């Protein structure tokens, strides 16, 4: 499985991805989203789907 990759230049820090993730993988650190609980990620892609800025990708390994 892979974890979300966040493009900090595109992330607006809105927190939608944090609210979307049921496994508490993401949090806002500083002013952008960051992976804070990598082991809980199921690579479902919901964070990437809900990101209005298109700043998150989740690729299969």
Biopython code that builds the backbone (N, CA, C, O; Angstrom):
import numpy as np
from Bio.PDB.StructureBuilder import StructureBuilder

atoms = [
    (1, "UNK", "N", (0.837, -1.189, 0.000)),
    (1, "UNK", "CA", (0.000, 0.000, 0.000)),
    (1, "UNK", "C", (0.878, 1.247, 0.000)),
    (1, "UNK", "O", (2.030, 1.218, 0.433)),
    (2, "UNK", "N", (0.317, 2.321, -0.487)),
    (2, "UNK", "CA", (1.069, 3.567, -0.448)),
    (2, "UNK", "C", (0.280, 4.612, 0.316)),
    (2, "UNK", "O", (-0.939, 4.521, 0.456)),
    (3, "UNK", "N", (0.986, 5.583, 0.794)),
    (3, "UNK", "CA", (0.355, 6.672, 1.543)),
    (3, "UNK", "C", (0.172, 7.877, 0.630)),
    (3, "UNK", "O", (0.799, 7.957, -0.426)),
    (4, "UNK", "N", (-0.668, 8.797, 1.023)),
    (4, "UNK", "CA", (-0.891, 9.989, 0.190)),
    (4, "UNK", "C", (0.377, 10.811, 0.018)),
    (4, "UNK", "O", (1.163, 10.975, 0.951)),
    (5, "UNK", "N", (0.558, 11.320, -1.184)),
    (5, "UNK", "CA", (1.620, 12.272, -1.468)),
    (5, "UNK", "C", (0.948, 13.636, -1.596)),
    (5, "UNK", "O", (-0.007, 13.794, -2.358)),
    (6, "UNK", "N", (1.442, 14.607, -0.861)),
    (6, "UNK", "CA", (0.815, 15.925, -0.842)),
    (6, "UNK", "C", (1.745, 16.944, -1.484)),
    (6, "UNK", "O", (2.900, 17.089, -1.083)),
    (7, "UNK", "N", (1.224, 17.650, -2.488)),
    (7, "UNK", "CA", (1.962, 18.718, -3.145)),
    (7, "UNK", "C", (1.740, 19.991, -2.329)),
    (7, "UNK", "O", (0.704, 20.645, -2.448)),
    (8, "UNK", "N", (2.719, 20.330, -1.506)),
    (8, "UNK", "CA", (2.592, 21.470, -0.595)),
    (8, "UNK", "C", (2.374, 22.783, -1.338)),
    (8, "UNK", "O", (1.764, 23.706, -0.798)),
    (9, "UNK", "N", (2.869, 22.874, -2.574)),
    (9, "UNK", "CA", (2.671, 24.097, -3.351)),
    (9, "UNK", "C", (1.220, 24.266, -3.787)),
    (9, "UNK", "O", (0.766, 25.389, -4.009)),
    (10, "UNK", "N", (0.494, 23.163, -3.911)),
    (10, "UNK", "CA", (-0.908, 23.206, -4.333)),
    (10, "UNK", "C", (-1.886, 23.188, -3.154)),
    (10, "UNK", "O", (-3.021, 23.644, -3.288)),
    (11, "UNK", "N", (-1.460, 22.670, -2.015)),
    (11, "UNK", "CA", (-2.340, 22.529, -0.852)),
    (11, "UNK", "C", (-2.676, 23.895, -0.258)),
    (11, "UNK", "O", (-1.791, 24.719, -0.026)),
    (12, "UNK", "N", (-3.969, 24.120, -0.016)),
    (12, "UNK", "CA", (-4.407, 25.399, 0.570)),
    (12, "UNK", "C", (-4.584, 25.300, 2.085)),
    (12, "UNK", "O", (-4.840, 26.304, 2.750)),
    (13, "UNK", "N", (-4.448, 24.085, 2.629)),
    (13, "UNK", "CA", (-4.605, 23.911, 4.071)),
    (13, "UNK", "C", (-6.047, 23.964, 4.530)),
    (13, "UNK", "O", (-6.310, 24.284, 5.689)),
    (14, "UNK", "N", (-6.982, 23.660, 3.655)),
    (14, "UNK", "CA", (-8.403, 23.776, 3.990)),
    (14, "UNK", "C", (-8.878, 22.721, 4.985)),
    (14, "UNK", "O", (-9.843, 22.948, 5.716)),
    (15, "UNK", "N", (-8.203, 21.559, 5.019)),
    (15, "UNK", "CA", (-8.548, 20.519, 5.983)),
    (15, "UNK", "C", (-9.625, 19.549, 5.547)),
    (15, "UNK", "O", (-10.014, 18.678, 6.325)),
    (16, "UNK", "N", (-10.117, 19.675, 4.323)),
    (16, "UNK", "CA", (-11.147, 18.751, 3.850)),
    (16, "UNK", "C", (-10.622, 17.321, 3.869)),
    (16, "UNK", "O", (-11.349, 16.401, 4.243)),
    (17, "UNK", "N", (-9.382, 17.128, 3.474)),
    (17, "UNK", "CA", (-8.805, 15.784, 3.459)),
    (17, "UNK", "C", (-8.715, 15.203, 4.868)),
    (17, "UNK", "O", (-8.938, 14.009, 5.073)),
    (18, "UNK", "N", (-8.390, 16.048, 5.825)),
    (18, "UNK", "CA", (-8.301, 15.611, 7.227)),
    (18, "UNK", "C", (-9.661, 15.142, 7.703)),
    (18, "UNK", "O", (-9.774, 14.097, 8.344)),
    (19, "UNK", "N", (-10.691, 15.911, 7.394)),
    (19, "UNK", "CA", (-12.051, 15.556, 7.802)),
    (19, "UNK", "C", (-12.558, 14.316, 7.071)),
    (19, "UNK", "O", (-13.358, 13.559, 7.620)),
    (20, "UNK", "N", (-12.102, 14.104, 5.847)),
    (20, "UNK", "CA", (-12.550, 12.975, 5.028)),
    (20, "UNK", "C", (-11.947, 11.654, 5.486)),
    (20, "UNK", "O", (-12.609, 10.618, 5.422)),
    (21, "UNK", "N", (-10.715, 11.677, 5.942)),
    (21, "UNK", "CA", (-10.009, 10.442, 6.284)),
    (21, "UNK", "C", (-10.557, 9.842, 7.576)),
    (21, "UNK", "O", (-10.492, 10.452, 8.643)),
    (22, "UNK", "N", (-11.102, 8.624, 7.450)),
    (22, "UNK", "CA", (-11.674, 7.937, 8.610)),
    (22, "UNK", "C", (-10.604, 7.334, 9.521)),
    (22, "UNK", "O", (-10.891, 6.966, 10.660)),
    (23, "UNK", "N", (-9.375, 7.235, 9.019)),
    (23, "UNK", "CA", (-8.302, 6.592, 9.785)),
    (23, "UNK", "C", (-7.324, 7.576, 10.428)),
    (23, "UNK", "O", (-6.298, 7.166, 10.971)),
    (24, "UNK", "N", (-7.637, 8.864, 10.369)),
    (24, "UNK", "CA", (-6.818, 9.912, 10.977)),
    (24, "UNK", "C", (-5.361, 9.858, 10.518)),
    (24, "UNK", "O", (-4.432, 9.970, 11.318)),
    (25, "UNK", "N", (-5.191, 9.681, 9.195)),
    (25, "UNK", "CA", (-3.856, 9.609, 8.610)),
    (25, "UNK", "C", (-3.272, 11.007, 8.407)),
    (25, "UNK", "O", (-2.060, 11.200, 8.511)),
    (26, "UNK", "N", (-4.131, 11.972, 8.120)),
    (26, "UNK", "CA", (-3.679, 13.317, 7.784)),
    (26, "UNK", "C", (-4.005, 14.324, 8.874)),
    (26, "UNK", "O", (-4.932, 14.147, 9.665)),
    (27, "UNK", "N", (-3.205, 15.395, 8.888)),
    (27, "UNK", "CA", (-3.486, 16.537, 9.762)),
    (27, "UNK", "C", (-2.901, 17.768, 9.094)),
    (27, "UNK", "O", (-2.074, 17.658, 8.189)),
    (28, "UNK", "N", (-3.325, 18.926, 9.536)),
    (28, "UNK", "CA", (-2.752, 20.167, 9.030)),
    (28, "UNK", "C", (-1.549, 20.506, 9.915)),
    (28, "UNK", "O", (-1.676, 20.667, 11.129)),
    (29, "UNK", "N", (-0.400, 20.607, 9.287)),
    (29, "UNK", "CA", (0.843, 20.935, 9.994)),
    (29, "UNK", "C", (1.371, 22.213, 9.366)),
    (29, "UNK", "O", (1.666, 22.257, 8.172)),
    (30, "UNK", "N", (1.485, 23.238, 10.172)),
    (30, "UNK", "CA", (1.821, 24.546, 9.616)),
    (30, "UNK", "C", (0.616, 25.046, 8.849)),
    (30, "UNK", "O", (-0.417, 25.359, 9.440)),
    (31, "UNK", "N", (0.743, 25.122, 7.553)),
    (31, "UNK", "CA", (-0.386, 25.587, 6.739)),
    (31, "UNK", "C", (-0.756, 24.603, 5.638)),
    (31, "UNK", "O", (-1.519, 24.943, 4.733)),
    (32, "UNK", "N", (-0.217, 23.378, 5.708)),
    (32, "UNK", "CA", (-0.542, 22.382, 4.694)),
    (32, "UNK", "C", (-0.853, 21.027, 5.318)),
    (32, "UNK", "O", (-0.525, 20.769, 6.476)),
    (33, "UNK", "N", (-1.483, 20.180, 4.542)),
    (33, "UNK", "CA", (-1.776, 18.822, 4.992)),
    (33, "UNK", "C", (-0.481, 18.018, 5.047)),
    (33, "UNK", "O", (0.450, 18.249, 4.276)),
    (34, "UNK", "N", (-0.448, 17.079, 5.969)),
    (34, "UNK", "CA", (0.716, 16.206, 6.106)),
    (34, "UNK", "C", (0.265, 14.839, 6.583)),
    (34, "UNK", "O", (-0.736, 14.712, 7.288)),
    (35, "UNK", "N", (1.012, 13.821, 6.193)),
    (35, "UNK", "CA", (0.757, 12.463, 6.664)),
    (35, "UNK", "C", (1.349, 12.361, 8.064)),
    (35, "UNK", "O", (2.554, 12.530, 8.252)),
    (36, "UNK", "N", (0.487, 12.080, 9.051)),
    (36, "UNK", "CA", (0.938, 12.006, 10.443)),
    (36, "UNK", "C", (0.749, 10.621, 11.052)),
    (36, "UNK", "O", (1.229, 10.358, 12.154)),
    (37, "UNK", "N", (0.059, 9.740, 10.347)),
    (37, "UNK", "CA", (-0.214, 8.400, 10.871)),
    (37, "UNK", "C", (-0.170, 7.402, 9.711)),
    (37, "UNK", "O", (-1.171, 6.765, 9.382)),
    (38, "UNK", "N", (0.996, 7.282, 9.110)),
    (38, "UNK", "CA", (1.184, 6.482, 7.894)),
    (38, "UNK", "C", (0.708, 5.040, 8.029)),
    (38, "UNK", "O", (0.145, 4.486, 7.085)),
    (39, "UNK", "N", (0.926, 4.432, 9.180)),
    (39, "UNK", "CA", (0.569, 3.027, 9.380)),
    (39, "UNK", "C", (-0.935, 2.757, 9.305)),
    (39, "UNK", "O", (-1.344, 1.619, 9.077)),
    (40, "UNK", "N", (-1.756, 3.783, 9.493)),
    (40, "UNK", "CA", (-3.208, 3.604, 9.460)),
    (40, "UNK", "C", (-3.815, 3.785, 8.078)),
    (40, "UNK", "O", (-5.010, 3.557, 7.892)),
    (41, "UNK", "N", (-3.007, 4.190, 7.110)),
    (41, "UNK", "CA", (-3.513, 4.451, 5.766)),
    (41, "UNK", "C", (-3.867, 3.143, 5.060)),
    (41, "UNK", "O", (-3.086, 2.191, 5.066)),
    (42, "UNK", "N", (-5.060, 3.110, 4.448)),
    (42, "UNK", "CA", (-5.502, 1.942, 3.686)),
    (42, "UNK", "C", (-5.436, 2.199, 2.177)),
    (42, "UNK", "O", (-5.883, 1.367, 1.387)),
    (43, "UNK", "N", (-4.891, 3.323, 1.782)),
    (43, "UNK", "CA", (-4.767, 3.719, 0.369)),
    (43, "UNK", "C", (-6.109, 3.767, -0.342)),
    (43, "UNK", "O", (-6.195, 3.455, -1.530)),
    (44, "UNK", "N", (-7.153, 4.155, 0.372)),
    (44, "UNK", "CA", (-8.492, 4.186, -0.220)),
    (44, "UNK", "C", (-8.660, 5.314, -1.235)),
    (44, "UNK", "O", (-9.484, 5.209, -2.143)),
    (45, "UNK", "N", (-7.888, 6.391, -1.092)),
    (45, "UNK", "CA", (-7.948, 7.493, -2.046)),
    (45, "UNK", "C", (-9.006, 8.535, -1.773)),
    (45, "UNK", "O", (-9.152, 9.474, -2.556)),
    (46, "UNK", "N", (-9.755, 8.401, -0.682)),
    (46, "UNK", "CA", (-10.826, 9.370, -0.423)),
    (46, "UNK", "C", (-10.270, 10.781, -0.208)),
    (46, "UNK", "O", (-10.912, 11.761, -0.587)),
    (47, "UNK", "N", (-9.102, 10.889, 0.387)),
    (47, "UNK", "CA", (-8.511, 12.211, 0.594)),
    (47, "UNK", "C", (-8.211, 12.888, -0.743)),
    (47, "UNK", "O", (-8.462, 14.081, -0.912)),
    (48, "UNK", "N", (-7.672, 12.119, -1.689)),
    (48, "UNK", "CA", (-7.350, 12.666, -3.005)),
    (48, "UNK", "C", (-8.619, 13.038, -3.769)),
    (48, "UNK", "O", (-8.660, 14.060, -4.453)),
    (49, "UNK", "N", (-9.653, 12.205, -3.650)),
    (49, "UNK", "CA", (-10.916, 12.474, -4.332)),
    (49, "UNK", "C", (-11.574, 13.754, -3.833)),
    (49, "UNK", "O", (-12.167, 14.494, -4.618)),
    (50, "UNK", "N", (-11.475, 14.017, -2.538)),
    (50, "UNK", "CA", (-12.159, 15.166, -1.939)),
    (50, "UNK", "C", (-11.346, 16.452, -1.966)),
    (50, "UNK", "O", (-11.897, 17.527, -1.729)),
    (51, "UNK", "N", (-10.049, 16.370, -2.248)),
    (51, "UNK", "CA", (-9.197, 17.576, -2.244)),
    (51, "UNK", "C", (-9.601, 18.520, -3.371)),
    (51, "UNK", "O", (-9.473, 18.169, -4.544)),
    (52, "UNK", "N", (-10.087, 19.717, -3.030)),
    (52, "UNK", "CA", (-10.533, 20.649, -4.073)),
    (52, "UNK", "C", (-9.379, 21.250, -4.876)),
    (52, "UNK", "O", (-9.599, 21.802, -5.954)),
    (53, "UNK", "N", (-8.155, 21.148, -4.361)),
    (53, "UNK", "CA", (-7.000, 21.725, -5.042)),
    (53, "UNK", "C", (-6.266, 20.690, -5.905)),
    (53, "UNK", "O", (-5.375, 21.051, -6.674)),
    (54, "UNK", "N", (-6.626, 19.431, -5.784)),
    (54, "UNK", "CA", (-5.928, 18.391, -6.530)),
    (54, "UNK", "C", (-4.504, 18.195, -6.057)),
    (54, "UNK", "O", (-3.627, 17.808, -6.830)),
    (55, "UNK", "N", (-4.279, 18.464, -4.780)),
    (55, "UNK", "CA", (-2.915, 18.441, -4.222)),
    (55, "UNK", "C", (-2.493, 17.082, -3.698)),
    (55, "UNK", "O", (-1.350, 16.918, -3.272)),
    (56, "UNK", "N", (-3.390, 16.103, -3.718)),
    (56, "UNK", "CA", (-3.082, 14.800, -3.129)),
    (56, "UNK", "C", (-3.177, 13.703, -4.179)),
    (56, "UNK", "O", (-4.134, 13.642, -4.951)),
    (57, "UNK", "N", (-2.175, 12.844, -4.195)),
    (57, "UNK", "CA", (-2.213, 11.650, -5.033)),
    (57, "UNK", "C", (-1.956, 10.443, -4.151)),
    (57, "UNK", "O", (-1.191, 10.516, -3.189)),
    (58, "UNK", "N", (-2.595, 9.338, -4.481)),
    (58, "UNK", "CA", (-2.364, 8.067, -3.806)),
    (58, "UNK", "C", (-2.137, 7.043, -4.904)),
    (58, "UNK", "O", (-3.050, 6.712, -5.659)),
    (59, "UNK", "N", (-0.915, 6.549, -4.983)),
    (59, "UNK", "CA", (-0.571, 5.605, -6.032)),
    (59, "UNK", "C", (-0.402, 4.216, -5.444)),
    (59, "UNK", "O", (0.100, 4.056, -4.332)),
    (60, "UNK", "N", (-0.827, 3.220, -6.199)),
    (60, "UNK", "CA", (-0.624, 1.833, -5.788)),
    (60, "UNK", "C", (0.844, 1.500, -5.928)),
    (60, "UNK", "O", (1.500, 1.933, -6.875)),
    (61, "UNK", "N", (1.362, 0.729, -4.984)),
    (61, "UNK", "CA", (2.765, 0.328, -5.055)),
    (61, "UNK", "C", (2.928, -0.877, -5.940)),
    (61, "UNK", "O", (4.045, -1.362, -6.122)),
]
sb = StructureBuilder()
sb.init_structure("model")
sb.init_model(0)
sb.init_chain("A")
sb.init_seg("    ")
for serial, (resi, resn, name, xyz) in enumerate(atoms, 1):
    if name == "N":
        sb.init_residue(resn, " ", resi, " ")
    sb.init_atom(name, np.array(xyz, "f"), 0.0, 1.0, " ", f" {name:<3s}", serial, name[0])
structure = sb.get_structure()
